[in-house]
Amino acid sequence: MDFSYSAKSIELQQRMEAFFAEHIMPNEHRYQQDIEANTRAGKRWTPTAIIEELKPKARAAGLWNLFMPGQLGANLTNLEYAPLAEITGRVPWSPEVFNCSAPDTGNMEVFAQYGTPQQKAQWLTPLLAGEIRSAFAMTEPGVASSDATNIETRIERSGDEYVINGRKWWISGAGDPRCAVYIVMGRSDQDAHPAAPTHSQQSMIIVPANTPGVTVVRPLPVFGYDDAPHGHCEIAFDNVRVPAENILLGEGRGFEIAQGRLGPGRIHHCMRLIGLSERALRLMCERLTSRIAFGKPLSTQGVWHERIAEARCMIDQARLLTLKAAYMMDTVGNKIAKTEIAMIKVVAPSVAQRVIDWAIQAYGGAGVSDDFPLAFAYAQARLLRLADGPDEVHRQSLAKMELGKYLKTP
């Protein structure tokens, strides 16, 4: 396996590092300051000024839609994109500056891969331009959504329309006033075709956010963070009617689309988590060398040597596994690389959570405050052990694939 980066990737890494040094790191605290200013003005759920200021600069620097394959984006392979995503992971709000933030990235890939020309013109084009935002509505409060066959939201044909009824939650991006469209997953043919295979009863459909019957019920905080103006919201769909042509790919193709969407999205999260882990390790080392306890620097105490060494091993192992998954996605495809994708989805959030936890311990009370980025980083890493499938689901899948190597056929 060749993990060396192409000249194109290296050149983009250099430009990204320069952009971070000039624009992102000096303004890291501006993001929260902007949210606080918006809150005081009664406009908490509005775009932050710093991101809107930096977007044109990122686009002018050629650091726009880097995740998108083909001519619609930077035309990078997964392996070429990995180090760029890692850099953006250092500051959790920065991916939006480059139009590389979830859930828009996954939704853009869905529209590009499965959308009709009309759907692409209406939704993909403004998403690529950063003019609107989007959300992906799958998880539900009433069922264990880690098993997507449990989904209860109904997508029922009524003449030349579909009628959608159901309740979704943890819908990332739904709090943003720029969120113009939802991709909704629900059951479409359970009654009409009761004998249909379990994984052929789900469909995905496009629902404009301003459609009558769509109600954003509330934002859901993550460990106390509401992630304004992005948000993770609960949404009600009450007799929502959309044209029949809004169905994506056709009835019963929901799982097919989901698998196509989740592969790249999962690894993008992992790439960014490597960057977040590196940031936490750096902050930990800086703190340990600057603090004195019991008459000597914390950095001289053995327990911290153990943690620093373990963190370096864990981060590098996670990076190598992520690069392997990216390499396989590029060379043999997402389906064959599903084992590696599942492994890194388990490993990367756990590594990030452990390293960030150690960094918080090094900072003491300051580590759980908002004076440093560690508390928010911990919340994000912990959330990602649930998002795009919980650890248990990925481990179960991995175990089945591993056992399959040794089961004897009759």
MARNUVO-402386 format. One line per field, with one value per residue (C-alpha): residue number from 1; chain; z, x negated, y negated. Coordinates in nm, 4 decimals. Each point is the difference from the previous one (the first is absolute). Layout:
<pts>
num	(NUM/...);
cadena	(A/...);
zz	(Z/...);
xx	(X/...);
yy	(Y/...);
</pts>
This chain:
<pts>
num	(1/2/3/4/5/6/7/8/9/10/11/12/13/14/15/16/17/18/19/20/21/22/23/24/25/26/27/28/29/30/31/32/33/34/35/36/37/38/39/40/41/42/43/44/45/46/47/48/49/50/51/52/53/54/55/56/57/58/59/60/61/62/63/64/65/66/67/68/69/70/71/72/73/74/75/76/77/78/79/80/81/82/83/84/85/86/87/88/89/90/91/92/93/94/95/96/97/98/99/100/101/102/103/104/105/106/107/108/109/110/111/112/113/114/115/116/117/118/119/120/121/122/123/124/125/126/127/128/129/130/131/132/133/134/135/136/137/138/139/140/141/142/143/144/145/146/147/148/149/150/151/152/153/154/155/156/157/158/159/160/161/162/163/164/165/166/167/168/169/170/171/172/173/174/175/176/177/178/179/180/181/182/183/184/185/186/187/188/189/190/191/192/193/194/195/196/197/198/199/200/201/202/203/204/205/206/207/208/209/210/211/212/213/214/215/216/217/218/219/220/221/222/223/224/225/226/227/228/229/230/231/232/233/234/235/236/237/238/239/240/241/242/243/244/245/246/247/248/249/250/251/252/253/254/255/256/257/258/259/260/261/262/263/264/265/266/267/268/269/270/271/272/273/274/275/276/277/278/279/280/281/282/283/284/285/286/287/288/289/290/291/292/293/294/295/296/297/298/299/300/301/302/303/304/305/306/307/308/309/310/311/312/313/314/315/316/317/318/319/320/321/322/323/324/325/326/327/328/329/330/331/332/333/334/335/336/337/338/339/340/341/342/343/344/345/346/347/348/349/350/351/352/353/354/355/356/357/358/359/360/361/362/363/364/365/366/367/368/369/370/371/372/373/374/375/376/377/378/379/380/381/382/383/384/385/386/387/388/389/390/391/392/393/394/395/396/397/398/399/400/401/402/403/404/405/406/407/408/409/410);
cadena	(A/A/A/A/A/A/A/A/A/A/A/A/A/A/A/A/A/A/A/A/A/A/A/A/A/A/A/A/A/A/A/A/A/A/A/A/A/A/A/A/A/A/A/A/A/A/A/A/A/A/A/A/A/A/A/A/A/A/A/A/A/A/A/A/A/A/A/A/A/A/A/A/A/A/A/A/A/A/A/A/A/A/A/A/A/A/A/A/A/A/A/A/A/A/A/A/A/A/A/A/A/A/A/A/A/A/A/A/A/A/A/A/A/A/A/A/A/A/A/A/A/A/A/A/A/A/A/A/A/A/A/A/A/A/A/A/A/A/A/A/A/A/A/A/A/A/A/A/A/A/A/A/A/A/A/A/A/A/A/A/A/A/A/A/A/A/A/A/A/A/A/A/A/A/A/A/A/A/A/A/A/A/A/A/A/A/A/A/A/A/A/A/A/A/A/A/A/A/A/A/A/A/A/A/A/A/A/A/A/A/A/A/A/A/A/A/A/A/A/A/A/A/A/A/A/A/A/A/A/A/A/A/A/A/A/A/A/A/A/A/A/A/A/A/A/A/A/A/A/A/A/A/A/A/A/A/A/A/A/A/A/A/A/A/A/A/A/A/A/A/A/A/A/A/A/A/A/A/A/A/A/A/A/A/A/A/A/A/A/A/A/A/A/A/A/A/A/A/A/A/A/A/A/A/A/A/A/A/A/A/A/A/A/A/A/A/A/A/A/A/A/A/A/A/A/A/A/A/A/A/A/A/A/A/A/A/A/A/A/A/A/A/A/A/A/A/A/A/A/A/A/A/A/A/A/A/A/A/A/A/A/A/A/A/A/A/A/A/A/A/A/A/A/A/A/A/A/A/A/A/A/A/A/A/A/A/A/A/A/A/A/A/A/A/A/A/A/A/A/A/A/A/A/A/A/A/A/A/A/A);
zz	(0.0000/-0.0998/0.2526/-0.1496/-0.0830/-0.3532/-0.0935/-0.0302/0.3527/0.1442/-0.1696/0.1354/0.3477/-0.0103/-0.1061/0.2675/0.2704/-0.1109/0.0040/0.3502/0.1268/-0.1479/0.0368/0.2178/0.3074/0.0664/-0.0190/0.1890/0.2817/-0.2405/-0.0727/0.3571/0.0362/-0.3096/0.1391/0.3309/-0.1844/-0.2059/0.3188/0.1648/-0.3103/0.0117/-0.3120/0.1344/-0.2966/-0.2666/-0.1921/0.1744/-0.1428/0.0097/-0.2189/-0.2504/-0.0114/-0.0617/-0.2633/-0.2882/0.1065/-0.0009/-0.3401/-0.1395/0.1385/-0.1892/0.3239/-0.0837/-0.0334/0.0545/0.0960/-0.3263/-0.2613/-0.3709/-0.1641/0.2479/0.2662/0.0365/-0.1625/0.2802/0.0962/0.3551/0.0732/-0.1334/0.1986/0.3313/0.1148/-0.0961/0.2076/0.2863/-0.0028/0.0120/0.2910/0.2293/0.0301/-0.0120/-0.1639/-0.2785/-0.2571/-0.0871/-0.1034/-0.2819/-0.0770/0.1271/0.3019/0.0820/-0.0750/-0.3183/-0.1285/0.0125/-0.1446/-0.2872/-0.0789/0.0050/-0.2411/-0.2242/-0.0082/0.0125/-0.0889/-0.3252/-0.2089/0.1405/0.3599/-0.0556/-0.1436/0.2837/0.2949/-0.0895/-0.1798/0.2908/0.2518/-0.1955/-0.0051/0.3758/-0.0530/0.1996/0.2566/0.0409/0.2478/-0.0048/0.1893/0.1006/0.3795/0.1928/0.3719/0.0175/-0.1230/0.0152/-0.3167/0.0014/-0.1737/-0.2862/-0.0805/0.3139/-0.1528/0.0275/-0.2013/-0.2912/-0.3582/-0.1761/-0.3582/-0.0541/-0.3661/-0.1361/0.3497/0.2985/0.3506/0.2855/0.3643/0.2828/0.2565/-0.0304/0.2372/0.0163/-0.3409/-0.0302/-0.1790/0.0390/0.2323/-0.2632/-0.1684/-0.3259/0.0132/-0.3140/-0.0556/0.1853/-0.1323/0.1942/0.0437/0.0692/-0.0839/-0.3315/-0.0944/0.3133/-0.0581/-0.3779/-0.0144/0.3390/-0.1413/-0.1141/0.1492/0.3228/-0.1543/-0.2962/0.1981/0.0589/-0.2304/0.0019/-0.1089/-0.0416/0.2226/-0.0332/0.3488/-0.0574/-0.0903/0.2040/0.2798/0.0722/0.3555/0.1732/0.3511/0.1984/-0.0068/0.1957/0.2075/0.0032/0.3521/0.0360/-0.3385/-0.2387/-0.2883/-0.1187/-0.2732/-0.1379/0.2552/0.0344/-0.0073/0.0475/-0.2979/-0.0528/-0.3436/0.0076/-0.3295/-0.1935/-0.3732/-0.2659/-0.3740/-0.0938/-0.1950/0.3316/0.0696/-0.0292/-0.2350/0.0495/0.2724/0.2079/-0.0833/0.3339/0.1349/-0.3245/0.0209/0.3707/-0.0572/-0.2818/0.2200/0.3272/-0.1245/-0.0878/0.2802/0.2662/-0.1099/-0.0240/0.3675/0.0823/-0.1940/0.1915/0.3318/-0.0622/-0.0253/0.3155/0.1826/-0.1123/0.1230/0.3394/0.0315/-0.0819/0.2536/0.2610/-0.0543/0.0099/0.3270/0.1601/-0.0778/0.1402/0.3288/0.3291/0.2578/0.3123/-0.0821/-0.3575/-0.3487/-0.0724/-0.3097/0.2206/0.1723/-0.1207/-0.0388/-0.2652/-0.1872/-0.0247/-0.1284/-0.2532/-0.1401/-0.0146/-0.1684/-0.2693/-0.0674/-0.0124/-0.2294/-0.2476/-0.0035/-0.0626/-0.2800/-0.1711/0.0218/-0.1396/-0.2889/-0.0674/-0.0177/-0.2309/-0.2210/-0.0294/-0.0755/-0.2834/-0.1368/0.0574/0.0903/0.3079/0.0064/0.0233/0.2403/0.2386/0.2582/0.0126/0.0099/0.2932/0.1840/-0.0258/0.0989/0.3264/0.0536/-0.0845/0.2370/0.2854/-0.0507/-0.0156/0.3108/0.1974/-0.1050/0.0598/0.3424/0.0954/-0.1238/0.2122/0.3001/-0.0665/-0.0025/0.3163/0.0512/-0.3050/-0.2154/0.0570/-0.0535/-0.3239/0.0305/-0.1915/-0.2816/0.1820/0.1573/-0.3313/-0.1777/0.2498/-0.0600/-0.3753/0.0238/0.2336/-0.2307/-0.2938/0.1775/-0.0719/-0.3253/-0.3258/0.1994/0.3613/0.0903/0.0746/-0.3515/-0.1629/0.2369/-0.0725/-0.3726/0.0435/0.2109/-0.2587/-0.2775/0.2072/0.1035/-0.3597/-0.0800/0.2263/-0.0257/-0.1855/-0.2750/0.0101);
xx	(0.0000/-0.1336/0.0995/-0.2188/0.1855/0.0170/-0.1638/0.3478/0.0918/-0.3282/0.0437/0.3558/-0.1216/-0.2504/0.2697/0.2355/-0.2666/-0.0680/0.3721/0.0346/-0.2967/0.1294/0.3766/0.1255/-0.2217/-0.0141/0.3807/0.0785/0.1746/0.1896/0.2442/0.1289/-0.0126/0.2185/0.2528/0.0091/0.0510/0.2802/0.1590/-0.0054/0.1659/0.2687/-0.1405/-0.1790/0.1005/-0.1643/-0.3257/-0.3178/-0.1812/-0.3459/0.0993/0.1748/-0.3083/-0.2358/0.1995/-0.0890/-0.3639/-0.0008/0.1649/-0.2481/-0.2837/0.1298/0.0969/0.3660/0.1993/-0.3197/0.1949/0.1950/-0.1297/0.0022/0.0264/0.2625/-0.2687/-0.3763/-0.0025/-0.2053/-0.0120/0.0915/-0.3703/-0.0805/0.2818/-0.0833/-0.2822/0.2032/0.2964/-0.2405/-0.1145/0.3571/0.0722/-0.2193/0.2773/0.3470/0.1725/-0.2547/0.1281/0.2917/-0.2482/-0.1095/0.3525/-0.1121/0.2272/0.2526/0.2778/-0.0313/-0.2904/0.2001/0.3090/-0.1974/-0.1368/0.3556/0.1267/-0.3039/0.0250/0.3748/0.1736/0.1750/-0.1241/0.2833/-0.0820/-0.3658/0.0810/0.2372/-0.2020/-0.3519/-0.1042/0.0806/-0.1497/-0.3255/0.0025/0.0578/0.3201/0.2243/-0.0408/0.1735/0.0819/0.0365/0.3041/-0.0347/-0.0178/0.3281/0.0817/0.2515/-0.2155/-0.3563/-0.1183/-0.3343/0.2117/0.1352/0.2634/0.1780/0.0696/0.3686/0.0301/0.2367/-0.0492/0.3264/0.1031/0.3109/0.0618/-0.2840/-0.1314/-0.1552/0.1320/-0.2520/0.0890/-0.2426/-0.2338/-0.3781/-0.2679/-0.3723/0.0380/-0.3272/0.0188/0.3752/-0.0441/-0.1784/0.2342/-0.1846/0.1100/0.2153/0.0477/0.0258/-0.0721/0.2466/-0.0128/0.3228/0.2071/0.1767/0.1412/0.0602/0.3746/0.0000/-0.2649/-0.0047/-0.2130/-0.2737/-0.3439/-0.0619/-0.2684/0.2210/0.2759/-0.1835/-0.0280/-0.1600/0.1815/-0.0827/0.1987/-0.0498/-0.0321/0.2827/0.2551/0.3224/0.0087/-0.3740/-0.0618/-0.3356/0.1129/-0.3165/-0.3794/-0.1564/-0.3090/-0.3038/-0.1467/0.1491/-0.1173/0.2806/-0.2456/0.1716/0.0454/-0.0400/0.2013/0.1148/0.3757/0.3198/0.2327/0.3656/0.1351/0.3792/0.1741/-0.2850/0.0716/-0.2697/0.0068/-0.0497/-0.3126/-0.1685/-0.0594/-0.3691/-0.0917/0.3398/0.2069/-0.1807/-0.3481/-0.0607/-0.2543/-0.1906/-0.0302/-0.0864/-0.2923/-0.1281/0.0280/-0.1403/-0.3289/-0.1695/0.1754/-0.1216/-0.3598/0.0142/0.0990/-0.2918/-0.2473/0.1084/-0.0182/-0.3673/-0.0584/0.2032/-0.2062/-0.3250/0.1238/0.0879/-0.3421/-0.1734/0.2092/-0.0726/-0.3773/0.0033/0.1897/-0.2227/-0.3166/0.1397/0.1553/-0.1769/0.1467/-0.1693/-0.3171/-0.0606/0.1509/0.2858/-0.1903/-0.2622/0.2503/0.0071/0.3742/-0.0010/-0.2859/0.2156/0.2979/-0.1969/-0.1647/0.3279/0.1729/-0.2682/0.0293/0.3795/0.0207/-0.2520/0.1714/0.3370/-0.1469/-0.1536/0.3273/0.1854/-0.2447/0.0361/0.3778/-0.0361/-0.2462/0.2349/0.2995/-0.2016/-0.1345/0.2676/0.3104/0.2073/0.1739/-0.3193/-0.1483/0.2958/-0.2076/-0.2631/0.2671/0.1703/-0.3292/-0.1008/0.3504/-0.0511/-0.3625/-0.0193/0.2693/-0.1265/-0.3589/0.1097/0.2136/-0.2853/-0.2628/0.2331/0.0885/-0.3673/-0.0481/0.2948/-0.1614/-0.3220/0.1887/0.1953/0.2978/-0.0968/0.0442/0.3747/0.0504/0.0603/-0.3329/-0.1584/0.1444/-0.0318/0.3463/0.1730/-0.2407/0.0801/0.3731/-0.0533/-0.2164/0.2464/0.2904/-0.1801/-0.0023/0.3748/0.0297/0.0047/0.0525/-0.0995/-0.3158/0.1996/0.1442/-0.3404/-0.1541/0.2804/-0.0583/-0.3740/0.0491/0.2314/-0.2503/-0.2829/0.1943/0.0971/-0.3617/0.0132/0.3528/0.0068/0.2564/0.2035);
yy	(0.0000/-0.3391/-0.2656/-0.2714/-0.3199/-0.1306/-0.3288/-0.1506/0.1046/-0.1269/-0.3370/-0.0299/0.0963/-0.2833/-0.2464/0.1307/-0.0323/-0.3572/-0.0806/0.1435/-0.1974/-0.3266/0.0277/0.2877/0.0209/-0.3762/-0.0083/0.3211/-0.1838/-0.2258/0.2808/0.0214/-0.3764/-0.0341/0.2473/-0.1869/-0.3303/0.1529/0.1340/-0.3414/-0.1413/0.2692/0.1653/0.3070/0.2149/-0.2137/0.0573/-0.1088/-0.2985/0.1608/0.2949/-0.2245/-0.2230/0.2910/0.1898/-0.2356/0.0100/0.3816/0.0096/-0.2509/0.2136/0.3047/0.1769/0.0609/0.3253/0.1968/0.3140/0.0170/0.2444/-0.0763/-0.3374/-0.1240/-0.0316/0.0179/0.3465/0.1528/0.3649/0.0966/0.0469/-0.3460/-0.1593/0.1725/-0.2319/-0.3073/0.1187/0.0708/-0.3616/-0.1298/0.2338/-0.2093/-0.2598/0.1588/-0.2978/-0.0417/0.2573/-0.2274/-0.2703/0.2331/0.1274/0.3398/0.0447/0.2681/0.0651/-0.2069/0.2088/0.3228/-0.1634/-0.1505/0.3449/0.1402/-0.2642/0.0444/0.3790/0.0619/-0.3272/-0.0809/-0.2942/-0.2124/0.0985/-0.0788/-0.3417/-0.0839/0.1304/0.1121/-0.3179/-0.2377/0.2451/0.0100/-0.3792/-0.0159/-0.1992/0.2368/0.2758/0.3354/0.2778/0.3783/0.1310/0.3648/0.0537/0.0221/-0.0380/0.2842/0.2891/0.1300/-0.1700/0.1810/0.2652/-0.2076/0.2615/-0.1253/-0.3413/-0.0874/-0.3206/0.0639/-0.1118/0.0876/-0.0593/-0.2133/-0.0691/-0.2100/-0.0715/0.1745/-0.0626/0.0137/0.0555/0.0593/-0.1480/-0.0222/-0.1185/-0.0718/-0.1603/-0.1898/-0.3328/-0.0388/-0.2971/-0.2058/-0.2512/0.0708/0.3652/0.0143/0.3720/0.3310/0.3462/0.2154/0.3778/0.1893/0.3073/-0.0165/0.3397/0.2071/0.0225/0.0037/0.2712/0.1785/0.2802/-0.2361/0.0697/-0.1886/-0.2182/-0.0916/-0.1682/-0.3282/-0.2991/-0.3423/-0.3103/-0.3680/-0.2351/-0.3767/-0.1482/-0.2496/0.2705/-0.0284/0.2558/-0.0094/-0.1247/-0.0360/0.0923/-0.0783/0.0044/0.2865/-0.0854/0.2305/-0.0011/-0.3477/-0.1329/-0.0893/-0.0489/-0.3173/-0.1015/0.3536/0.1934/0.3598/-0.0250/0.1939/-0.0374/0.0944/0.0880/-0.0274/0.0834/-0.1549/0.0143/-0.0144/0.0808/0.3652/-0.0935/-0.0871/0.3682/0.0845/0.2835/0.1696/0.1649/0.2583/-0.1333/-0.1730/0.2474/-0.0059/-0.3780/0.0122/0.2311/-0.2164/-0.3078/0.1308/0.1458/-0.3302/-0.1892/0.2397/-0.0203/-0.3802/-0.0090/0.2274/-0.2117/-0.3088/0.1854/0.0735/-0.3738/-0.0611/0.2632/-0.1608/-0.3368/0.1490/0.1648/-0.3277/-0.1903/0.2670/-0.0192/-0.3810/0.0054/0.2608/-0.1954/-0.3236/0.1202/0.0694/0.2380/0.1374/-0.1852/0.1137/-0.0324/0.2349/0.1124/0.1684/0.2262/0.3579/0.0381/-0.2721/0.1676/0.3096/-0.1961/-0.2022/0.3112/0.1886/-0.2930/-0.0173/0.3725/-0.0096/-0.3026/0.1378/0.3389/-0.1658/-0.2107/0.3017/0.1916/-0.3010/-0.0272/0.3702/-0.0377/-0.3005/0.1887/0.2969/-0.2212/-0.1504/0.3280/0.2663/-0.2021/-0.0740/0.3370/0.2027/-0.2551/0.0303/0.1893/-0.2736/-0.2719/0.1742/0.0404/-0.3627/-0.1111/0.1913/-0.0982/-0.3725/-0.1363/0.2185/-0.1153/-0.3639/0.0359/0.1585/-0.2553/-0.2956/0.1414/0.0141/-0.3564/-0.1147/0.1683/-0.1892/-0.3293/0.0741/-0.2287/-0.2052/0.3092/0.0185/-0.3729/-0.1861/-0.1826/0.2868/0.2146/0.3329/0.0308/-0.0669/0.2352/0.2758/-0.0440/0.0252/0.3121/0.1715/-0.0825/0.1587/0.3348/-0.0063/-0.1936/0.1981/0.3180/0.0740/0.1896/0.3141/0.0199/-0.0347/0.2542/0.2432/-0.0409/0.0489/0.3112/0.1567/-0.0657/0.1417/0.3110/0.0519/0.0828/0.3031/0.1335/0.3264/0.0377/0.3232);
</pts>
